Amino acid sequence: MDTAADSRPVKCVIWDLDNTLWDGVLLEDPQVRPRTEVLDAIRALDERGILHSIASRNDPATARAKLDELGIGDLFLHPQINWGSKAESVAAIARRLNLNPDALVFVDDQVFEREEVNSRHPTVRCFDATEAAGLPALPAFHPRFVTGESRQRRQMYRADIDRDDAAAEFTGTSEEFLATLGMVFTIAPATTEDLRRAEELTVRTHQLNTTGRTYSYTELEALQRADDHLLLLAELTDRFGSYGKIGLALVELGPTVWRLKLLLMSCRVMSRGVGTVLLNEIQRLAAEAGVRLQADFVSNDRNRMMYVTYRMGGFREVHRDGDEVVLEGPPGEAPASPPYLTVRGVAGGENAVRQPARSGAG
């Protein structure tokens, strides 16, 4: 495979250190010289929302101290600096960032290391260190749009790490921990300023995506303006900051039946229990309009969780053609939102607020 010509979008670049990020071997020469052109490439990609990590055979304390000394330690998420297999390190990074291997790139000066990674992870694109400075020029490293979420993506992932650390220290139940976060889930019709992010979500989100269909900016702009469609975006914040705009729904508005053409949620919020909240809001809107709600689902190898979400929500199949399914929601009132979440939604009036439900006797 010609990795340079592969245009699949890159979400994270994983870097070796010795003779890749800097010239020399750190344990032999503590005064290794950083490769300026490589650091320039890393910062350029960071501005586009492409994440970075490290897979290096090195002494962890020494390498981390050097990265901090150079002022670049904060650029790398979940760095794997150890004496183990780099293929294992790549797997650990993919798992911690919740990314599919085909969205990863690995850069190393050693042919053996690249071949080992590629043998274990055939869809990871591997580049020699001599090619590193040219990565920002390749099509796969050029997202169609650079949004506010793009520029803040690394900081949002860092906030996720802080949340995970807080969760690890918490001694109560998962739901009790979520109640400490002060989460606010805001759902609103997409504005023109939102359309770039909306397109980005359809392109980047694969697992929690009901159909896998992508929509261009032009298509979304037409749908946003159309009287017979509703395009909704969802944003999540908590005491650690904003997760960004992480959910999208596209609804076709018929006189007696509404059709949910696409529902997706960023994998970054999978553990926050908000996956069904956007669906519940659409059910409330349909109930207020006095119409039935149907939903499209197209099965692929990643999105079965979304089918399970529909079925657990009481949706039943009304039509199937191979992998393409139409489901219909149950009549009646939509389920309540989780008790640890404040929802600012559009059902019940613009910006209607539903405070967390109280549990137990008061």
C-alpha positions as CSV (number, residue, x, y, z in Angstrom):
1,M,0.0,0.0,0.0
2,D,1.3,3.5,-0.9
3,T,0.8,5.2,2.5
4,A,1.5,8.6,1.1
5,A,-1.3,8.3,-1.4
6,D,-3.8,6.8,1.1
7,S,-6.4,9.6,1.7
8,R,-8.3,8.0,4.6
9,P,-8.5,10.7,7.3
10,V,-5.8,10.5,10.0
11,K,-6.9,11.1,13.6
12,C,-3.7,10.4,15.5
13,V,0.0,10.2,14.7
14,I,2.2,8.0,16.9
15,W,5.8,9.0,17.1
16,D,9.1,7.2,17.9
17,L,11.6,9.3,19.8
18,D,15.2,8.4,19.2
19,N,16.4,9.4,15.7
20,T,12.8,10.4,14.9
21,L,11.6,13.2,17.1
22,W,15.2,14.1,17.9
23,D,18.6,13.2,16.5
24,G,20.5,10.7,18.6
25,V,19.8,8.1,21.3
26,L,18.7,9.7,24.5
27,L,20.3,7.1,26.9
28,E,23.6,7.5,25.0
29,D,23.5,11.3,24.7
30,P,21.3,13.3,27.1
31,Q,21.8,16.4,24.9
32,V,19.8,15.0,21.9
33,R,18.8,17.7,19.4
34,P,15.1,18.0,18.6
35,R,14.3,17.9,14.9
36,T,12.8,21.3,14.3
37,E,11.1,20.4,11.1
38,V,9.3,17.4,12.9
39,L,8.1,19.6,15.7
40,D,6.8,22.1,13.2
41,A,4.9,19.3,11.5
42,I,3.5,18.2,14.8
43,R,2.3,21.6,15.8
44,A,0.8,22.2,12.3
45,L,-1.2,18.9,12.6
46,D,-2.2,19.8,16.1
47,E,-3.8,23.0,14.8
48,R,-5.9,20.9,12.4
49,G,-7.2,18.7,15.2
50,I,-5.0,15.7,14.6
51,L,-3.8,14.1,17.8
52,H,-0.3,12.9,18.7
53,S,1.1,10.1,20.9
54,I,4.4,8.3,21.4
55,A,5.5,4.6,21.1
56,S,9.1,4.5,22.1
57,R,11.5,1.9,23.6
58,N,13.1,4.1,26.2
59,D,13.5,4.7,29.9
60,P,10.1,6.3,30.8
61,A,11.4,8.8,33.4
62,T,14.3,10.0,31.3
63,A,12.2,10.4,28.2
64,R,9.4,12.2,29.9
65,A,11.9,14.6,31.5
66,K,13.4,15.3,28.1
67,L,10.0,16.0,26.6
68,D,9.2,18.4,29.4
69,E,12.6,20.0,29.1
70,L,11.9,20.7,25.4
71,G,8.5,22.1,26.3
72,I,6.6,19.6,24.1
73,G,5.4,17.0,26.6
74,D,1.8,18.4,26.6
75,L,1.5,17.7,22.8
76,F,1.3,13.9,23.3
77,L,-1.7,12.0,24.7
78,H,-1.3,8.6,26.5
79,P,2.4,8.2,25.5
80,Q,3.7,4.7,25.7
81,I,7.3,4.8,26.7
82,N,8.6,1.4,27.8
83,W,10.7,-1.6,26.8
84,G,7.8,-3.6,25.3
85,S,6.5,-4.2,21.8
86,K,5.6,-1.1,19.8
87,A,2.7,-3.0,18.3
88,E,1.4,-3.4,21.9
89,S,2.0,0.3,22.5
90,V,0.0,1.2,19.3
91,A,-2.8,-1.0,20.5
92,A,-2.9,0.6,23.9
93,I,-3.0,4.1,22.4
94,A,-5.9,3.1,20.1
95,R,-7.7,1.7,23.0
96,R,-7.2,4.7,25.3
97,L,-8.2,7.2,22.6
98,N,-11.0,4.9,21.4
99,L,-9.8,5.1,17.8
100,N,-9.9,2.5,15.1
101,P,-6.4,1.5,13.9
102,D,-7.2,2.7,10.4
103,A,-7.2,6.3,11.7
104,L,-3.6,5.9,13.1
105,V,-0.2,6.7,11.6
106,F,3.0,5.4,13.0
107,V,6.4,7.1,12.4
108,D,9.7,5.4,13.2
109,D,13.2,5.4,11.8
110,Q,13.6,1.6,12.1
111,V,12.2,-0.7,9.3
112,F,11.8,-3.6,11.8
113,E,9.6,-1.5,14.1
114,R,7.4,-0.3,11.2
115,E,7.1,-3.9,9.9
116,E,6.2,-5.2,13.4
117,V,3.5,-2.7,13.8
118,N,2.1,-3.2,10.3
119,S,2.1,-7.0,10.8
120,R,0.0,-6.7,13.9
121,H,-2.1,-3.7,12.7
122,P,-2.3,-3.9,8.9
123,T,-4.5,-0.8,8.6
124,V,-2.1,1.5,10.5
125,R,-0.1,3.6,8.0
126,C,3.6,3.5,8.7
127,F,6.1,6.2,7.7
128,D,9.9,6.4,7.9
129,A,11.2,9.2,10.1
130,T,12.7,10.9,7.0
131,E,9.2,11.5,5.7
132,A,7.9,13.1,8.9
133,A,8.3,16.7,7.9
134,G,6.2,16.2,4.8
135,L,3.2,14.6,6.5
136,P,1.2,17.9,6.7
137,A,1.3,18.2,2.9
138,L,-0.4,14.8,2.4
139,P,-4.2,14.6,1.6
140,A,-4.9,12.3,4.6
141,F,-3.7,15.0,7.0
142,H,-5.9,17.7,5.5
143,P,-9.4,17.7,7.1
144,R,-11.9,19.4,4.8
145,F,-12.7,22.0,7.5
146,V,-10.8,23.1,10.6
147,T,-13.4,23.8,13.2
148,G,-13.4,25.2,16.7
149,E,-13.6,21.6,18.0
150,S,-10.6,20.7,15.8
151,R,-8.4,23.4,17.3
152,Q,-9.4,22.4,20.8
153,R,-9.4,18.6,20.3
154,R,-6.2,17.9,22.2
155,Q,-7.3,20.1,25.1
156,M,-10.7,18.3,25.2
157,Y,-8.9,14.9,25.3
158,R,-6.7,16.2,28.1
159,A,-9.9,17.1,30.0
160,D,-11.0,13.5,29.4
161,I,-7.9,12.3,31.1
162,D,-8.6,14.5,34.1
163,R,-12.1,13.1,34.3
164,D,-10.8,9.6,34.1
165,D,-8.3,10.3,36.9
166,A,-11.1,11.7,39.0
167,A,-13.2,8.7,38.3
168,A,-10.4,6.4,39.3
169,E,-10.0,8.2,42.7
170,F,-13.8,8.2,43.3
171,T,-15.0,5.6,45.8
172,G,-18.7,5.5,45.0
173,T,-20.8,4.0,42.2
174,S,-20.4,5.1,38.5
175,E,-23.8,7.0,38.7
176,E,-22.7,8.7,41.9
177,F,-19.5,9.9,40.1
178,L,-21.4,11.1,37.1
179,A,-23.6,13.2,39.5
180,T,-20.5,15.0,40.7
181,L,-19.7,16.3,37.2
182,G,-22.5,18.8,36.8
183,M,-23.2,17.7,33.2
184,V,-25.3,19.9,31.0
185,F,-26.5,18.5,27.6
186,T,-27.7,21.2,25.2
187,I,-29.7,20.3,22.1
188,A,-30.5,23.0,19.5
189,P,-31.2,23.4,15.8
190,A,-27.9,23.7,13.8
191,T,-26.9,27.2,12.8
192,T,-24.9,28.1,9.7
193,E,-21.8,28.4,11.9
194,D,-22.4,24.7,13.0
195,L,-22.4,23.2,9.6
196,R,-18.7,22.6,9.3
197,R,-18.7,20.7,12.6
198,A,-21.8,18.8,11.4
199,E,-20.0,17.6,8.3
200,E,-17.0,16.7,10.4
201,L,-19.2,14.6,12.7
202,T,-20.6,12.6,9.8
203,V,-17.1,11.9,8.5
204,R,-15.4,11.1,11.8
205,T,-18.1,9.2,13.7
206,H,-18.4,5.5,12.9
207,Q,-19.3,3.4,15.9
208,L,-22.2,5.4,17.4
209,N,-23.7,6.2,14.0
210,T,-27.0,4.7,12.9
211,T,-26.4,4.7,9.1
212,G,-22.7,5.6,8.4
213,R,-23.9,8.0,5.8
214,T,-21.8,11.2,5.3
215,Y,-23.2,14.6,4.4
216,S,-21.3,17.4,2.7
217,Y,-21.4,21.0,3.9
218,T,-23.6,21.9,0.9
219,E,-26.0,19.0,1.6
220,L,-26.3,20.0,5.3
221,E,-26.8,23.6,4.4
222,A,-29.7,22.7,2.2
223,L,-31.2,20.4,4.8
224,Q,-30.8,23.1,7.5
225,R,-32.8,25.6,5.5
226,A,-35.5,23.1,4.4
227,D,-38.9,23.3,6.0
228,D,-39.3,19.6,5.8
229,H,-36.1,18.7,7.8
230,L,-34.8,19.3,11.2
231,L,-31.0,19.3,11.8
232,L,-30.1,19.2,15.5
233,L,-26.7,19.4,17.2
234,A,-25.9,18.4,20.8
235,E,-23.2,19.8,23.1
236,L,-22.0,18.5,26.5
237,T,-20.3,20.4,29.2
238,D,-19.3,19.6,32.8
239,R,-17.1,21.0,35.6
240,F,-14.0,20.0,33.6
241,G,-15.0,22.0,30.6
242,S,-16.7,21.3,27.2
243,Y,-16.7,18.1,25.3
244,G,-17.7,20.2,22.3
245,K,-20.5,19.5,19.9
246,I,-20.7,15.7,20.1
247,G,-24.1,14.7,18.7
248,L,-26.1,15.1,15.5
249,A,-29.6,14.2,14.4
250,L,-31.3,14.6,11.0
251,V,-35.1,14.3,10.9
252,E,-37.3,14.3,7.9
253,L,-40.6,15.9,8.9
254,G,-43.7,14.3,7.3
255,P,-47.3,15.2,8.1
256,T,-48.0,12.0,10.0
257,V,-44.6,10.3,10.3
258,W,-41.2,11.8,11.1
259,R,-38.2,9.8,9.8
260,L,-34.9,10.0,11.8
261,K,-32.5,9.7,8.9
262,L,-29.3,9.9,10.9
263,L,-28.4,9.8,14.6
264,L,-24.8,9.8,15.8
265,M,-22.9,10.5,19.0
266,S,-19.1,10.9,19.5
267,C,-17.4,7.9,21.0
268,R,-15.8,10.3,23.5
269,V,-19.0,10.5,25.5
270,M,-19.9,6.8,25.4
271,S,-19.1,6.4,29.1
272,R,-21.2,9.4,30.1
273,G,-24.6,7.8,29.6
274,V,-25.9,10.4,27.2
275,G,-26.3,8.2,24.1
276,T,-30.1,8.0,24.3
277,V,-30.7,11.6,25.4
278,L,-30.7,13.0,21.9
279,L,-33.1,10.2,20.8
280,N,-35.4,10.9,23.7
281,E,-35.5,14.6,22.8
282,I,-36.6,13.7,19.2
283,Q,-39.3,11.4,20.6
284,R,-40.6,14.3,22.7
285,L,-40.7,16.6,19.7
286,A,-42.6,14.0,17.6
287,A,-45.1,13.5,20.5
288,E,-45.7,17.2,20.7
289,A,-46.3,17.3,16.9
290,G,-48.7,14.3,17.2
291,V,-46.8,12.2,14.7
292,R,-45.2,8.7,14.7
293,L,-41.4,8.5,14.7
294,Q,-39.5,6.1,12.5
295,A,-35.8,5.7,12.2
296,D,-33.3,4.4,9.6
297,F,-30.6,2.0,10.5
298,V,-27.9,0.6,8.2
299,S,-25.9,-2.2,9.7
300,N,-22.1,-2.3,9.4
301,D,-19.2,-3.9,11.3
302,R,-19.0,-1.1,13.9
303,N,-22.4,0.3,14.8
304,R,-24.4,-2.6,16.3
305,M,-24.6,-0.6,19.6
306,M,-26.9,1.9,17.9
307,Y,-29.3,-0.9,16.8
308,V,-29.3,-2.1,20.4
309,T,-30.1,1.4,21.6
310,Y,-33.2,1.6,19.4
311,R,-34.4,-1.8,20.5
312,M,-33.9,-1.1,24.2
313,G,-35.8,2.1,23.6
314,G,-38.8,0.2,22.5
315,F,-38.3,0.6,18.7
316,R,-39.5,-2.3,16.6
317,E,-38.6,-3.2,13.0
318,V,-41.3,-2.3,10.4
319,H,-39.2,-2.9,7.3
320,R,-35.9,-4.6,6.4
321,D,-34.0,-4.9,3.1
322,G,-30.7,-6.6,3.8
323,D,-28.6,-4.4,6.1
324,E,-31.1,-1.5,5.7
325,V,-33.7,-1.4,8.4
326,V,-36.6,1.0,9.3
327,L,-37.7,1.0,12.9
328,E,-40.7,2.7,14.6
329,G,-40.7,4.1,18.1
330,P,-43.2,3.3,20.8
331,P,-46.2,5.6,21.3
332,G,-46.5,7.7,24.5
333,E,-44.1,9.7,26.6
334,A,-40.4,9.6,25.9
335,P,-38.2,8.1,28.7
336,A,-36.8,10.5,31.3
337,S,-33.2,11.7,31.1
338,P,-30.6,10.3,33.5
339,P,-30.9,11.8,37.0
340,Y,-27.3,13.2,36.9
341,L,-27.9,15.2,33.7
342,T,-29.5,18.6,33.0
343,V,-30.9,18.7,29.5
344,R,-31.5,22.0,27.7
345,G,-33.6,20.8,24.8
346,V,-36.1,22.1,22.2
347,A,-39.1,19.9,23.1
348,G,-41.6,21.9,25.2
349,G,-40.4,25.2,23.7
350,E,-37.1,26.7,22.6
351,N,-34.3,26.0,25.2
352,A,-36.7,24.2,27.5
353,V,-34.7,22.9,30.5
354,R,-35.2,19.6,32.2
355,Q,-33.5,19.4,35.5
356,P,-32.1,16.1,36.7
357,A,-34.8,13.8,38.2
358,R,-34.7,13.4,42.0
359,S,-34.1,9.9,43.2
360,G,-35.2,8.4,46.5
361,A,-37.4,9.9,49.1
362,G,-36.7,13.5,50.0
